[in-house]
């Protein structure tokens, strides 16, 4: 599944793109991505990472 929120997305959602992966490969990829962004320090640019 993929979602895209543009500047005019209703509901006050943040602008961005999301991709959902499934299965064991998806879980492993999620862990890898989370480890890569763990050091993200730009507090002025919030993320919606789950």
HTML snippet that shows the backbone in 3Dmol.js (N, CA, C, O; Angstrom):
<script src="https://3Dmol.org/build/3Dmol-min.js"></script>
<div id="view" style="width:600px;height:400px;position:relative"></div>
<script>
const pdb = `
ATOM      1  N   UNK A   1       0.845  -1.168   0.000  1.00  0.00           N
ATOM      2  CA  UNK A   1       0.000   0.000   0.000  1.00  0.00           C
ATOM      3  C   UNK A   1       0.894   1.236   0.000  1.00  0.00           C
ATOM      4  O   UNK A   1       1.957   1.243   0.621  1.00  0.00           O
ATOM      5  N   UNK A   2       0.459   2.270  -0.694  1.00  0.00           N
ATOM      6  CA  UNK A   2       1.195   3.525  -0.785  1.00  0.00           C
ATOM      7  C   UNK A   2       0.236   4.671  -0.537  1.00  0.00           C
ATOM      8  O   UNK A   2      -0.914   4.619  -0.974  1.00  0.00           O
ATOM      9  N   UNK A   3       0.687   5.705   0.157  1.00  0.00           N
ATOM     10  CA  UNK A   3      -0.127   6.909   0.306  1.00  0.00           C
ATOM     11  C   UNK A   3       0.736   8.129   0.057  1.00  0.00           C
ATOM     12  O   UNK A   3       1.945   8.116   0.285  1.00  0.00           O
ATOM     13  N   UNK A   4       0.091   9.180  -0.414  1.00  0.00           N
ATOM     14  CA  UNK A   4       0.769  10.445  -0.665  1.00  0.00           C
ATOM     15  C   UNK A   4      -0.104  11.561  -0.117  1.00  0.00           C
ATOM     16  O   UNK A   4      -1.283  11.654  -0.461  1.00  0.00           O
ATOM     17  N   UNK A   5       0.461  12.402   0.727  1.00  0.00           N
ATOM     18  CA  UNK A   5      -0.225  13.589   1.219  1.00  0.00           C
ATOM     19  C   UNK A   5       0.452  14.806   0.618  1.00  0.00           C
ATOM     20  O   UNK A   5       1.617  15.090   0.898  1.00  0.00           O
ATOM     21  N   UNK A   6      -0.286  15.511  -0.201  1.00  0.00           N
ATOM     22  CA  UNK A   6       0.230  16.747  -0.782  1.00  0.00           C
ATOM     23  C   UNK A   6      -0.024  17.924   0.139  1.00  0.00           C
ATOM     24  O   UNK A   6      -0.497  17.751   1.262  1.00  0.00           O
ATOM     25  N   UNK A   7       0.288  19.107  -0.330  1.00  0.00           N
ATOM     26  CA  UNK A   7       0.089  20.316   0.474  1.00  0.00           C
ATOM     27  C   UNK A   7      -1.376  20.567   0.786  1.00  0.00           C
ATOM     28  O   UNK A   7      -1.687  21.215   1.784  1.00  0.00           O
ATOM     29  N   UNK A   8      -2.277  20.071  -0.039  1.00  0.00           N
ATOM     30  CA  UNK A   8      -3.697  20.357   0.150  1.00  0.00           C
ATOM     31  C   UNK A   8      -4.469  19.169   0.717  1.00  0.00           C
ATOM     32  O   UNK A   8      -5.686  19.094   0.541  1.00  0.00           O
ATOM     33  N   UNK A   9      -3.803  18.254   1.382  1.00  0.00           N
ATOM     34  CA  UNK A   9      -4.472  17.093   1.966  1.00  0.00           C
ATOM     35  C   UNK A   9      -5.384  17.539   3.101  1.00  0.00           C
ATOM     36  O   UNK A   9      -4.938  18.249   4.002  1.00  0.00           O
ATOM     37  N   UNK A  10      -6.658  17.136   3.077  1.00  0.00           N
ATOM     38  CA  UNK A  10      -7.573  17.545   4.140  1.00  0.00           C
ATOM     39  C   UNK A  10      -7.264  16.857   5.469  1.00  0.00           C
ATOM     40  O   UNK A  10      -6.579  15.834   5.503  1.00  0.00           O
ATOM     41  N   UNK A  11      -7.767  17.420   6.546  1.00  0.00           N
ATOM     42  CA  UNK A  11      -7.617  16.809   7.856  1.00  0.00           C
ATOM     43  C   UNK A  11      -6.354  17.204   8.592  1.00  0.00           C
ATOM     44  O   UNK A  11      -6.066  16.646   9.650  1.00  0.00           O
ATOM     45  N   UNK A  12      -5.598  18.143   8.069  1.00  0.00           N
ATOM     46  CA  UNK A  12      -4.399  18.605   8.754  1.00  0.00           C
ATOM     47  C   UNK A  12      -3.258  17.605   8.763  1.00  0.00           C
ATOM     48  O   UNK A  12      -2.344  17.726   9.579  1.00  0.00           O
ATOM     49  N   UNK A  13      -3.289  16.623   7.878  1.00  0.00           N
ATOM     50  CA  UNK A  13      -2.210  15.636   7.823  1.00  0.00           C
ATOM     51  C   UNK A  13      -0.938  16.264   7.266  1.00  0.00           C
ATOM     52  O   UNK A  13      -0.990  17.142   6.405  1.00  0.00           O
ATOM     53  N   UNK A  14       0.194  15.807   7.764  1.00  0.00           N
ATOM     54  CA  UNK A  14       1.481  16.305   7.295  1.00  0.00           C
ATOM     55  C   UNK A  14       1.737  15.853   5.866  1.00  0.00           C
ATOM     56  O   UNK A  14       1.326  14.764   5.466  1.00  0.00           O
ATOM     57  N   UNK A  15       2.417  16.693   5.106  1.00  0.00           N
ATOM     58  CA  UNK A  15       2.776  16.359   3.743  1.00  0.00           C
ATOM     59  C   UNK A  15       3.804  15.225   3.773  1.00  0.00           C
ATOM     60  O   UNK A  15       4.714  15.235   4.601  1.00  0.00           O
ATOM     61  N   UNK A  16       3.660  14.252   2.877  1.00  0.00           N
ATOM     62  CA  UNK A  16       4.628  13.167   2.826  1.00  0.00           C
ATOM     63  C   UNK A  16       4.166  11.983   2.015  1.00  0.00           C
ATOM     64  O   UNK A  16       3.107  12.005   1.387  1.00  0.00           O
ATOM     65  N   UNK A  17       4.977  10.954   2.043  1.00  0.00           N
ATOM     66  CA  UNK A  17       4.743   9.727   1.294  1.00  0.00           C
ATOM     67  C   UNK A  17       4.917   8.554   2.253  1.00  0.00           C
ATOM     68  O   UNK A  17       5.786   8.590   3.125  1.00  0.00           O
ATOM     69  N   UNK A  18       4.106   7.525   2.102  1.00  0.00           N
ATOM     70  CA  UNK A  18       4.238   6.332   2.933  1.00  0.00           C
ATOM     71  C   UNK A  18       4.143   5.075   2.099  1.00  0.00           C
ATOM     72  O   UNK A  18       3.440   5.026   1.090  1.00  0.00           O
ATOM     73  N   UNK A  19       4.861   4.066   2.537  1.00  0.00           N
ATOM     74  CA  UNK A  19       4.844   2.764   1.868  1.00  0.00           C
ATOM     75  C   UNK A  19       4.696   1.702   2.948  1.00  0.00           C
ATOM     76  O   UNK A  19       5.395   1.735   3.961  1.00  0.00           O
ATOM     77  N   UNK A  20       3.783   0.760   2.729  1.00  0.00           N
ATOM     78  CA  UNK A  20       3.586  -0.329   3.684  1.00  0.00           C
ATOM     79  C   UNK A  20       4.092  -1.623   3.060  1.00  0.00           C
ATOM     80  O   UNK A  20       3.693  -1.984   1.953  1.00  0.00           O
ATOM     81  N   UNK A  21       4.975  -2.318   3.776  1.00  0.00           N
ATOM     82  CA  UNK A  21       5.506  -3.601   3.345  1.00  0.00           C
ATOM     83  C   UNK A  21       4.913  -4.685   4.224  1.00  0.00           C
ATOM     84  O   UNK A  21       4.581  -4.425   5.380  1.00  0.00           O
ATOM     85  N   UNK A  22       4.775  -5.886   3.706  1.00  0.00           N
ATOM     86  CA  UNK A  22       4.199  -6.974   4.484  1.00  0.00           C
ATOM     87  C   UNK A  22       5.161  -8.127   4.655  1.00  0.00           C
ATOM     88  O   UNK A  22       6.218  -8.171   4.026  1.00  0.00           O
ATOM     89  N   UNK A  23       4.786  -9.061   5.513  1.00  0.00           N
ATOM     90  CA  UNK A  23       5.549 -10.278   5.709  1.00  0.00           C
ATOM     91  C   UNK A  23       6.836 -10.073   6.489  1.00  0.00           C
ATOM     92  O   UNK A  23       7.104  -8.997   7.024  1.00  0.00           O
ATOM     93  N   UNK A  24       7.616 -11.131   6.537  1.00  0.00           N
ATOM     94  CA  UNK A  24       8.893 -11.118   7.259  1.00  0.00           C
ATOM     95  C   UNK A  24       9.850 -10.106   6.633  1.00  0.00           C
ATOM     96  O   UNK A  24      10.546  -9.384   7.347  1.00  0.00           O
ATOM     97  N   UNK A  25       9.884 -10.053   5.310  1.00  0.00           N
ATOM     98  CA  UNK A  25      10.768  -9.104   4.630  1.00  0.00           C
ATOM     99  C   UNK A  25      10.397  -7.677   4.990  1.00  0.00           C
ATOM    100  O   UNK A  25      11.269  -6.832   5.186  1.00  0.00           O
ATOM    101  N   UNK A  26       9.096  -7.411   5.077  1.00  0.00           N
ATOM    102  CA  UNK A  26       8.630  -6.079   5.446  1.00  0.00           C
ATOM    103  C   UNK A  26       9.033  -5.713   6.861  1.00  0.00           C
ATOM    104  O   UNK A  26       9.449  -4.583   7.116  1.00  0.00           O
ATOM    105  N   UNK A  27       8.914  -6.654   7.780  1.00  0.00           N
ATOM    106  CA  UNK A  27       9.304  -6.400   9.171  1.00  0.00           C
ATOM    107  C   UNK A  27      10.805  -6.122   9.264  1.00  0.00           C
ATOM    108  O   UNK A  27      11.233  -5.232   9.999  1.00  0.00           O
ATOM    109  N   UNK A  28      11.596  -6.884   8.520  1.00  0.00           N
ATOM    110  CA  UNK A  28      13.043  -6.662   8.518  1.00  0.00           C
ATOM    111  C   UNK A  28      13.394  -5.312   7.918  1.00  0.00           C
ATOM    112  O   UNK A  28      14.273  -4.612   8.422  1.00  0.00           O
ATOM    113  N   UNK A  29      12.712  -4.948   6.849  1.00  0.00           N
ATOM    114  CA  UNK A  29      12.959  -3.658   6.213  1.00  0.00           C
ATOM    115  C   UNK A  29      12.554  -2.515   7.142  1.00  0.00           C
ATOM    116  O   UNK A  29      13.247  -1.500   7.208  1.00  0.00           O
ATOM    117  N   UNK A  30      11.447  -2.669   7.854  1.00  0.00           N
ATOM    118  CA  UNK A  30      11.013  -1.645   8.802  1.00  0.00           C
ATOM    119  C   UNK A  30      12.086  -1.408   9.859  1.00  0.00           C
ATOM    120  O   UNK A  30      12.394  -0.259  10.177  1.00  0.00           O
ATOM    121  N   UNK A  31      12.656  -2.473  10.403  1.00  0.00           N
ATOM    122  CA  UNK A  31      13.707  -2.341  11.407  1.00  0.00           C
ATOM    123  C   UNK A  31      14.925  -1.619  10.837  1.00  0.00           C
ATOM    124  O   UNK A  31      15.534  -0.782  11.504  1.00  0.00           O
ATOM    125  N   UNK A  32      15.269  -1.953   9.603  1.00  0.00           N
ATOM    126  CA  UNK A  32      16.421  -1.320   8.952  1.00  0.00           C
ATOM    127  C   UNK A  32      16.178   0.179   8.776  1.00  0.00           C
ATOM    128  O   UNK A  32      17.049   0.992   9.085  1.00  0.00           O
ATOM    129  N   UNK A  33      14.988   0.546   8.278  1.00  0.00           N
ATOM    130  CA  UNK A  33      14.659   1.957   8.069  1.00  0.00           C
ATOM    131  C   UNK A  33      14.645   2.708   9.391  1.00  0.00           C
ATOM    132  O   UNK A  33      15.179   3.813   9.481  1.00  0.00           O
ATOM    133  N   UNK A  34      14.035   2.114  10.427  1.00  0.00           N
ATOM    134  CA  UNK A  34      13.989   2.761  11.735  1.00  0.00           C
ATOM    135  C   UNK A  34      15.380   2.981  12.303  1.00  0.00           C
ATOM    136  O   UNK A  34      15.629   4.005  12.940  1.00  0.00           O
ATOM    137  N   UNK A  35      16.291   2.037  12.085  1.00  0.00           N
ATOM    138  CA  UNK A  35      17.659   2.213  12.574  1.00  0.00           C
ATOM    139  C   UNK A  35      18.377   3.325  11.811  1.00  0.00           C
ATOM    140  O   UNK A  35      19.197   4.042  12.384  1.00  0.00           O
ATOM    141  N   UNK A  36      18.070   3.468  10.525  1.00  0.00           N
ATOM    142  CA  UNK A  36      18.700   4.515   9.729  1.00  0.00           C
ATOM    143  C   UNK A  36      18.228   5.913  10.123  1.00  0.00           C
ATOM    144  O   UNK A  36      19.006   6.866  10.083  1.00  0.00           O
ATOM    145  N   UNK A  37      16.967   6.036  10.498  1.00  0.00           N
ATOM    146  CA  UNK A  37      16.455   7.369  10.843  1.00  0.00           C
ATOM    147  C   UNK A  37      16.493   7.650  12.349  1.00  0.00           C
ATOM    148  O   UNK A  37      16.058   8.715  12.787  1.00  0.00           O
ATOM    149  N   UNK A  38      17.004   6.715  13.136  1.00  0.00           N
ATOM    150  CA  UNK A  38      17.056   6.898  14.592  1.00  0.00           C
ATOM    151  C   UNK A  38      17.857   8.135  14.980  1.00  0.00           C
ATOM    152  O   UNK A  38      17.551   8.774  15.987  1.00  0.00           O
ATOM    153  N   UNK A  39      18.855   8.476  14.215  1.00  0.00           N
ATOM    154  CA  UNK A  39      19.692   9.633  14.523  1.00  0.00           C
ATOM    155  C   UNK A  39      19.194  10.931  13.910  1.00  0.00           C
ATOM    156  O   UNK A  39      19.895  11.942  13.952  1.00  0.00           O
ATOM    157  N   UNK A  40      18.020  10.918  13.353  1.00  0.00           N
ATOM    158  CA  UNK A  40      17.439  12.105  12.717  1.00  0.00           C
ATOM    159  C   UNK A  40      17.217  13.173  13.771  1.00  0.00           C
ATOM    160  O   UNK A  40      16.429  12.967  14.694  1.00  0.00           O
ATOM    161  N   UNK A  41      17.887  14.300  13.660  1.00  0.00           N
ATOM    162  CA  UNK A  41      17.859  15.308  14.715  1.00  0.00           C
ATOM    163  C   UNK A  41      17.150  16.593  14.333  1.00  0.00           C
ATOM    164  O   UNK A  41      17.218  17.566  15.084  1.00  0.00           O
ATOM    165  N   UNK A  42      16.480  16.633  13.205  1.00  0.00           N
ATOM    166  CA  UNK A  42      15.819  17.871  12.777  1.00  0.00           C
ATOM    167  C   UNK A  42      14.437  17.958  13.410  1.00  0.00           C
ATOM    168  O   UNK A  42      13.430  17.660  12.769  1.00  0.00           O
ATOM    169  N   UNK A  43      14.400  18.366  14.658  1.00  0.00           N
ATOM    170  CA  UNK A  43      13.153  18.422  15.418  1.00  0.00           C
ATOM    171  C   UNK A  43      12.138  19.370  14.794  1.00  0.00           C
ATOM    172  O   UNK A  43      10.945  19.260  15.074  1.00  0.00           O
ATOM    173  N   UNK A  44      12.587  20.294  13.958  1.00  0.00           N
ATOM    174  CA  UNK A  44      11.669  21.226  13.313  1.00  0.00           C
ATOM    175  C   UNK A  44      10.942  20.579  12.136  1.00  0.00           C
ATOM    176  O   UNK A  44      10.054  21.203  11.554  1.00  0.00           O
ATOM    177  N   UNK A  45      11.294  19.350  11.774  1.00  0.00           N
ATOM    178  CA  UNK A  45      10.651  18.624  10.694  1.00  0.00           C
ATOM    179  C   UNK A  45      10.163  17.286  11.229  1.00  0.00           C
ATOM    180  O   UNK A  45      10.871  16.285  11.115  1.00  0.00           O
ATOM    181  N   UNK A  46       8.965  17.248  11.810  1.00  0.00           N
ATOM    182  CA  UNK A  46       8.463  16.006  12.412  1.00  0.00           C
ATOM    183  C   UNK A  46       8.221  14.910  11.382  1.00  0.00           C
ATOM    184  O   UNK A  46       7.985  15.188  10.206  1.00  0.00           O
ATOM    185  N   UNK A  47       8.282  13.664  11.837  1.00  0.00           N
ATOM    186  CA  UNK A  47       7.990  12.521  10.982  1.00  0.00           C
ATOM    187  C   UNK A  47       6.775  11.784  11.526  1.00  0.00           C
ATOM    188  O   UNK A  47       6.393  11.979  12.680  1.00  0.00           O
ATOM    189  N   UNK A  48       6.176  10.948  10.711  1.00  0.00           N
ATOM    190  CA  UNK A  48       5.057  10.115  11.122  1.00  0.00           C
ATOM    191  C   UNK A  48       5.446   8.651  11.034  1.00  0.00           C
ATOM    192  O   UNK A  48       4.618   7.807  10.692  1.00  0.00           O
ATOM    193  N   UNK A  49       6.688   8.346  11.337  1.00  0.00           N
ATOM    194  CA  UNK A  49       7.200   6.988  11.248  1.00  0.00           C
ATOM    195  C   UNK A  49       6.575   6.118  12.322  1.00  0.00           C
ATOM    196  O   UNK A  49       6.492   6.502  13.489  1.00  0.00           O
ATOM    197  N   UNK A  50       6.143   4.952  11.910  1.00  0.00           N
ATOM    198  CA  UNK A  50       5.531   4.012  12.866  1.00  0.00           C
ATOM    199  C   UNK A  50       6.338   2.741  12.908  1.00  0.00           C
ATOM    200  O   UNK A  50       5.997   1.818  13.648  1.00  0.00           O
TER     201      UNK A  50
END
`;
const viewer = $3Dmol.createViewer("view");
viewer.addModel(pdb, "pdb");
viewer.setStyle({}, {cartoon: {color: "spectrum"}});
viewer.zoomTo();
viewer.render();
</script>
